[in-house]
């Protein structure tokens, strides 16, 4: 018959072994989640860029009805108008919000992954 310390040691060894075997799967799943979130972020950033490009093209082609010349004749005026239009564009604001939300999700998943990897290293 084994002593209590021997039984405890055996039990702790089994728990440690189980935990070590569990980590690779957890890490793999977290990496998959992070990869999917990064793809979503890329798609959201593309949508935001498209919304911005549409605003830029509208600004660039706008004509002053009084003069028949471009309404925003220099780069500074176009940049200032772009800032204003971004604030007013519901489509751009929605795309920007989606990007911020997904960026926060990516950061959270990255933190979780690093935590899992650190825990795995500490168990080893």
Secondary structure, 3 states (H helix, E strand, C coil): CCCHHHHHHHHHHHHHHHHHHHHHHHHHHHHHHHHHHHHHHHHHHHHHHHHHHHHHHHHHHCECCCCCCECCCCHHHHHHHHHHHHHHCHHHHHHHHHHHHHHHHHHHHHHHHHHHHHHHHHHC
